[in-house]
Amino acid sequence: MKKLLTAVLAASIVFVPASFTAKAGGVYKELSYFEKKSLLTKVALEENIPPEILKAIALNESKMMQFKNGEPNVTKDGGIGIMQVTPDSLNDYEKKKLDLNPIKLVEDTEYNIRKGAAILKMKWDLSGKSLPSVNNHDPRNLEHWYFAVMAYNGFSEKNNPNTHSSTYQNDIYNYIKNNAKQYLNDFPKPALKVDEKGSLKYKFNENWEYANTPSMMMLKPGYQVVTRVESNLRDNVSANAKITKIPVNTLVQITGEAIESPELKNLFSYYPVKILGKSGYMATSNLKALTLPVPFQDKKQSYPYGGVAINENVPIYQKANGSFNPSSKSLLKGTHKDVIGIENGYYKIGSNEYVLHDPKKLQFVTGRLYINADTPTRVLETTENSDANHVLKKNKNFNVNGIDQNYYYWGTKNGRFLVVPKMGKNSYSIGRAQPKKNGVPMYYPNSSKVFKLTQKKELLKIFRVDDEKNIYDLGNGYYVKKSDVNYLTY
C-alpha cells in the first residue's frame, strides 16, 4: 500500500516522506459521523464559515469519509480525504499559505477539514476582486458564499449555470436545502460570460434580491430567533424524544452550543433552547432569524431603525468575538434610546452597547400607525382574525414594532406576533421632525416655495426620508430640510 499511496501522492504533492506508514494492520480508523460533523462545525465557526456549507461540501466531496475501506481516500485526480483537498489544483500562493503536511492531510481528519476550510476561506477573500461578490458580502448569509463555493471546485465554464444545468455550487446548495432543510430561494442567473479564450468574465458584485438568508448554525447562547414552521420542541435529541408542538413564529432563545445529528445525511443540528418558559432542543431546520423590522435589517440607513422604551431595568450587553456579554452598566426603567442596529435579537444603542429583545422588559418601536377605520389584527401566518380585544380602533395611533412586505407588527400573543395587514387607508410614519428653532420653513411638494413656518415645539410626522435631497417627507410631498430639524424616534 505504501508504494501505491506514494505514487498517487507524488503526482500532487512535491514529496512524500519515507517515514510515511500505514496504521497498525494497514487499517485507518474512521471517526463517527457525529465526530466528523462536530469537527466540521467547530472548524467552520472558527473560520466564520456557515457550518451548513462546510458540511455540505464534505458530504458532496467524499460522503464525509476520510478513509475508504480502512485505507487512505485518495482519488485518481489527487483529491485527498474528507474535503478532497487537491494540492495539484492550488496555485503557488495557496500552496505557500497552506503549507500542507502530506501525511497529516491523509491521516488526520481534523487537519484535512482545516485545510479544506482554509481553501474555501481563501476563495471567499477573493470575492469582489478576482471573484464576484454577492450583495454586501456578509459571511453569515448562505447565498453570499455562492462564488466561493463555486471556486472550491473551479471558477470555470464547467460550473457556469448559464450554460450547464448541473453545477458544483448548485449541488452544494441542494444539499443545504434537502439535508439541512434550510429554505432558500432559487438563485438568479449570474452575469457570467465566456470570452474567446474560454475564461469567465463577470461583474465584481452581484445584486441579488431575496438572497440574504442567515445561517442558523452560527447562533450563540443568548441569541433569539423564531420558529420558521410549526416545530418540534424535544426533551432530548434521540429518536424517541418526547415532542411538544410549537406554533410558527414563536420566539426562541438559544441557551447552549449546537449538537450534531449522528446520521450522515442530516446536515441540520440541534440547539438547546427555551420557548414559552419551556426548555428543550430544537433542530436548526425549524428556525429563522428574528428580523424585525424586516425591510431595514439588511441595509444601512441615515436615521435610526426605531426607538426602545425600557419598562424594567435591563443590562447593557457588549459584543466580543461574536458573543454578547452583560456589562456592568444597565438601562433604567423609563429610559428611551434610539436603536441604530439590530442583530440576533439584540438592539444596538451605542458603538458597542446592546440590549436584548425582551417584550416584558422593553418595547421596540419602529414607527406609528394611524388607524383610519377599525382594523382587526391577526396572529402572523394564520388567516383568522384575533379575538375582538385585538381590533385597532378608528382615529387612534398605535406603535409598530416591525414591518415587512405584507404586515405591520404591533404586539405579541402567547409568544407569537400580532400583525395588521397592509391594506386600507391606514397611514404609517417612521419618526418625527422637531424644528431646531422657531420659523423653520415647511415647503410645498416638489417646490422651493414655503408652505408655512413651523415652531420649535411642533412635532411633525415623518413618512419618508430622501437622502439624495436631504429632506424629510411630512406627507403628501410636503417636506422640511434635514438640516433644519432634529429626528426623533417614537
Phi, psi and omega in degrees: 000324181301315181295319181296314181295318179300319180295318181293313183293326183298334180288341185235346180236145186305318180206159173237115183304145180295343181283356181297126177220155175284165176292168182306131180077006179073017184237129175267145182266121179277136174290161176289161177298323178300315180294319182291319179291327176295320177293317179300316179294316179302310182293319179302315181294322178296327181267003182062041176249135174302124181303329178305320185288314182294321178293321179294322178296316180297321179294318181290320186287319191217008190056033180059037180247119174284327181236168179226114182054039177081003181241163179305137179268087181236122183271172183297330180272007175094005177291137188236128166073196188300325180262002181049049175297127185242092185305327184292340181270355184273147175276175185299320179298315181295318179298318181293317182291323181284326179049060188293136170260108188298325180291312181296326179300325180276318191266331192253110183300313182295321178299316180298317178298316181297321180288323176297318178295322179296321177296314179299318180295324177296322176296318178302319182292344178276349183299134183084359179240274177258007171224153175291155170250164180242127177050234183266014171057053182265119184295345178283341185267126189299315185293337183290348178270006188308309185281332174293318177297316177303314183290337177301326177264330179148116176279083187211176184302328182298337180251020178279110183291347178283341182237351181229131181286335180240123179228161181301310184295326178291326175299317180297313182291333174293324174297320179295319178293313190271329185253328172271351179058037180262124179288129176224142172288158176295144180282139171288165178285123179287160181278071179250132177226152180259127179275183184295341178268000180087007179270153180277132172256146189207165170275147180291332178223130174262127179258099185250121176287148179057038178230053181225052183274113181287144175298137174263012178246012178246020182281156180230159178308133182101337178295152177239137178223185176227160178287136181277327180220177170300128195232160178264121168266118187256149176275348171202179185259012179278170182293336182259027181294148173282133189249136169241127181282132180242130182295162176297149177060036173264139182293134183234131175251127178282130184244357181197186181279157182292149176241132184277153172281140179283353183275138184305309191272359174272101182270358175277164177240177174239138174249139165291134188220168171231125184222125177051038179082358180254144177254150179176207182229145179220141180288143179299335179295343181265001189249152171217163185292146170280099188241067174244131357279131190303308186295338185265356190289324189252017177219149176275150179218164188273356183230164184298154178286341181161194178232155178237128179256128186267117180267336174220153178305133180228147178287150172266129181260152172238147183258129176215127179054038176084354181253149177257122184236138180298138175263185179278354184260158179223159167261131185270154177308135181095351180284147173234131180228143171288143177258121184253003177187159178225128184209118173052040178082011177244142176260126180274124183241358180199185185301321172214053179228130183224153168235147183279135175300117179209098185302339180282335187248344181207161177233123175266131180233122180260347179180188182224137183251125175263126186265118180269343176208146180313128188231115177287146177257173178214162173281134186306134177067028164234157181267346182282142171287153177290180180290173187297340179291348182244052169252123179278125190277146179304144175066027176236155175261142177228136177291141179250128182270343181185170184206140171226197186295336188243337191223156162259132179264129185228358179178186178227157177216117182053042177080004181245157186276136172263134186227158174243122179299146177281088178205170181076200185249022176297144183244140186240124177247146187263345182180192182227148177252126177249117180303141181286342179200168174293144176090010176290127184284142166253135189253154172294158178302135175051040183209157173263007180280133183283128176277313176198167174258130184266166179250152184301328183281351182287147171239111187258126180296135177253128181253340182199149176248127177249099183288334180291319180267353181057049180227160171250125178278123183261011180109136179057023175091347176295145188210163169233157177282139182301325183290344184268351188223164170260139178271125180241133174276165178280000000 
